[in-house]
């Protein structure tokens, strides 16, 4: 590489790191974000609200506060609109699973944060399958699928990480991921 190209690349990377720290990096295009060293991003589509989000949520060991706020809002309780605080480690888990699967596709979100009232109502109307003390209420769980990856592959990738709980729901077409204790069902 010529000195000019190296200098331009270094300038871009420094500028991108500053933008990320300021919360402005989510506006960069995917190819630009990909060139930022240690940038972690996610693309999500919510199956209930029809909203989409594509952003960088962390650079190196620092989370981008504006991006976390956007993710908290995006993953709100879609029944009530209540916004919870999602633990950023859950985003790291999604990112790691996606890397393991070699995918750059958009995660489809079925459920993120769930308020206590919603959790109780779902427990009473779904005939089981909703935990009384669901980690969704603590911002520690998400239900997803990943187009282009089978549910079994998504489950197996998450299980191999041993980073929390993994629930497999092939009939309902999603995998539950959480950052609680390691377990599976």
N, C-alpha and C positions, 0 to 999 in steps of 0.2 A: 504494500500500500504506500502511496506517496505521502509525504509529510502533510500536504494540504488536506488530503482525504482523512488522514488520522486526526488532524487537528479539528476538522469539521465534525467527525464522528464523536470525538471527546466533548466538543462544545455541545453537540446535540444531547449526549448522555447526561452531561452536567445540568443542562437546561431542563431536561425531562425530570431529573431527580428533584430539582428545585420546584418544578411545577407540581410534582406528586406531593411533596411536602406541603405545598400551599393548597392542595386539594384540586388543582386544575388539570391534572393528568387524565381524569376520566374522559375529557373531551378529545384526547388524541385518538387518531385512527388506530385500528388494530395493528397494521403493519408497523406504525411508529411505536406503539406500546411494546411490540414484540422485541424491538431492538434495545429497550431499556433493560439493563442488567438487573436481574432479580425482581422484576415487576411481576406481581401476581394479579391476574384479572379473572373475571367471570362474565359470562353472558347467560342471562336468565330470561325465560318467558313464563309468565304466570298463566296457568290454564284456566283460572277462574276470572281474573281481572282483565286478561288479554294484554296486560302491560308487558313491555320488554325493557331490559336493562343490560348494558354492556359497559363495563368499567374496570379500571385498575383499582383494587382496594388496598394494596400494600406494595411497598418498594423496599427491598432488602428486609430489615427487621422492623420496619415502621408501617403501621396501618395509616391509611389516608382518612382522616376524620370525616371529611365531606362525603367520601365514598361509603363509609360505614353508615352514615346517616341516610344516604340514598338506599342502601340495602335494607336498613331497618324499616324504612317506609315501604319499600317494594314488598317485603316479606310480612307485612302487617296482617292481622287477622282479617281475612277477606269477608267475613260475615259481619263484623262490627266496625271495622276500620281502626280498631285499637292497634297502636304501634308499640311493640316491645323492643327490647335491646337484644339483638342477636349476638352471641359470642363470636368474635372474629375467627376463632379456631374452627368453627363450622365451615367458614369460607375456605380456610386452608385445607380442610378435609375434602371439600368438593374439588378444589384445584388439584390436589394430589391424585384423587380418583380419576379425574379427567386426564391428567398426565399419564397415569398408568395405562389407560385405555387408548392413549395416542389420539385423543379426539380434540377438536377445536370447535365442536358443535355447541349449540345452546342448550343448557339444562332446561327441562320443562319442570316447573315447580307446581306441585299439587297443594302442598301446605307448608307454611313456614311457621311464624309465630301464631299461637292460638291462646286467646284469653281464657281465664277460668270459666266464664259463663258459656262460651262456645264449647269448651272441652266437656263440660257437664252435659250440655244439650246433645253433643255428638255421642257421648257415652250412653245416653238414654235412648237415642233413636237409631243407633247403628248396630244394635244387637251384639255388642262386644267389639273388641279390636281397638278401643280407645282407652288408654291407661288413665286411671284416676289421677295420678300425679305425672302426667305426660311431660316429657322434656320439651315439648313444643311450647309449653307455658313459660318455660325458663329461657327460651331463646337458644336452646341447645340441640334442636332437632329440625329436620327438614325431610319432606317426602318429594322425591324427584324421579325422573326418568331422563335418559340421554339418547336422543335420536341417533341411530347408527350403531348403537351398542345394545346388545340384548340385555334384558333385565337380569338374567343370570350372570352375564359378564360384569355388569355394574355391581351386583351383589358381591361377586367373587373378588373384584378389585377392592371394594371397601373392606371385606373380611380380611384380606391379606394385609391390610394396613394396621389392623388391630388397634384402631384409634377410638373405638366406641361401639355403640350398638348398631346392628344392621338387621332390619326387618324386610322380608321378601314377600311381596304381595302381587303375585303374577296375575291373579284374577282381576285385581283393580289396576294393574299396570303401573306399579311404582315400587320403588325401594325406599325404605325409611333409613336415614342416616342420622346418627347423633354422636355427640362427644361425651356421653356418659360412660358408665363402665362397659368394658368389652363383653358383649353377649350377642346372640343371634337368635332369630326365630323365623 
